[in-house]
Structure formats: C-alpha cells, structure tokens
Amino acid sequence: MPELPEVETVARDLRPLITGATIVDATTSWARTLRAISPEDFADGVAGRRIEAVGRRAKQIVVDLSGGAFLTIHLKMTGQLFVVPQGGPEDPYVRLVLSLEDGREIRFRDIRKFGKIGLYGADADAAAEDPFAKIGPEPLLDAFTVRAFRKRLRARKGRLKPLLLDQSFVAGVGNIYADESLWAARLHPLRTARTLRPADERHLWIETRRILAEAVIRRGSSIDDYTAPDGDGEMQDHLAVYQRTGAPCLRCGRPIRRIVVGGRATHFCSWCQRLPAGDRAGARAILRTVSAPPDSRGRTRATRAERTQRAAATRRAAARASVGG
Ligand SMILES: [Zn+2]
C-alpha cells in the first residue's frame, strides 16, 4: 500500500495538472469506492466546484474544492489516478470518473477495489466532519519536533514496529518505511518504547524523517501497484532491509532476517538492531517465526521480491497503455 512518499508524489504530480479546473460531473461505476455517500449525492456535491488545491494528509490525497468542500482519495492497494482527455479507451478497472469542464477527466482506476473516495464539507447544513480527527501528526512538518515525538513516544508502551504503523501515533508511515527507519536508527522492531534512551528516541526521530524525505525526493518505492501520474519511483533501489531477507546487511554484512509482527512482514539485522534483555521474554514467540537465512533460501526470497516487482511493473505498464498514457 502506498505510504507517505508515494501518496505525496501522486499529489505533487496531480497538482499542476488539475488545480484551477472545474468539475462538471462525476460517474461512479463501483459505488463502494465512495465513503458513506451515494453516487448521486456525490455527483451533486462536486458538480460546479473548482479544484483549488491538491495536497496530502497521512496516506490520503486531499483535493480542496471551492465553497469549502474537499475530497479525500485513499489509493489503498491498487488505486491509481490518471488525467486524460474525455472519451478515451474503455477501461473495466475505472471505478470513478470526474469530468472536467475543459474536456479532460480524472479517472480513478482500482483493480482490487479497496480504494476509497470521500467528499466532505459539501453540505453547508451538515456539521463539519474531520476525517483526519484520529490521525497523528505529519512527520515531515516543522511542528514535528524531537520534543513532540518524545512526548508521544513516552505515552506509549507498545513495540516499535506496530507503533510506527499506528496512524494515530504518527501519520503516513507504513511497512516499508517503518522497517527502514528502525534499521537506520539501529533499533530492534520488537523493542518497546519504554526501553528507549533519549539518544535512541532522537535517532528514531531523525532517521524516520530522513528516510521519508529521501523517499519523497526519489518519488517513492515502486514495489506494488503504486503508479504516480509522472512515472514510477526509484526508492526501492535504495532500501536497506525491506524485502532483502537473506541478503547481507549494508552495515555489518550479516544476513537480513524476516519475522512477522502483528501480521506484517518485518525485516531487520539482528546484529545491528539488538533487543535489550528486558524486551526479550515476550518477543521469543515472534522471533521463532524468523526466516533462517541459508544461501539458497536467501536467493529464493530475493528472487521472489524481484518477481513481485516485475509483475507490478507489468501491471503499471498495462494501466498506462489502457488510458493512453
Ligand atoms: Zn547489520
């Protein structure tokens, strides 16, 4: 699923393409793409509104519309956005189309149908609803200081990997960048927040921000079906642990290990990321799920990661061809 850097890239690519355009109609072919609104009410709510800004909050794209309304677009597993001339080739995976006054349309294409689009603030009579009320702070904003991070961290007791994935703790971090941040900060994914020393907290704050910022510059990681309007990202070529099970750690040369934490594959170096004695007891059962790294197995896993990337690249190319991009 696209994380902060991938969603930020899509938002930045879309911004110059659609800002200033006026929406004249919306056609929804898969009603469940819409979050708590009918296709008719959605079309009525967006028609005639001008697109004033395109941004991002957490892992969602936010499109500000005239009159105080805004759209939220959650790409989830396979959501993609394309801006194309109206009347382009039929595409069975397009779930929603926003027709623009200038003769173009914004297509939301979503093979697996997990994506969600919401409309807020369109009904002047209804109480203002904030879809992001429970979402934590944006890690790349200046307001997210090491002090602010520490305060949040010290209020939590959980292990670091699930904590970083918790969107109410910090916004936008997903599986890839959680693993990368923990490796860079030399912190074990099963370590608990309360065992961190002030220096550890600082490292985690620095590395999480550094890696997210680098990934934004590299236009995100093209591992799944993520596609930005202007092309794929290249952060996948600069990842240290994610999907590198069995490959040598870039710091110490020992094989990267993979365990499953809270149902999510987790990659780390057991030499560079030590687990303090106090955190070991409860972690034993999880660590038993570790992938032993003999060479043959390491190669198998590396090959699987490559296959995943190749298959996703093929799907992305097919998506572009189908919209004439
Ligand atoms: Zn290492």
Residues whose N, C-alpha, C, O or C-beta is under 5 A from the ligand:
A	BS01	ZN	C249 R251 C252 G253 C269 W271 C272
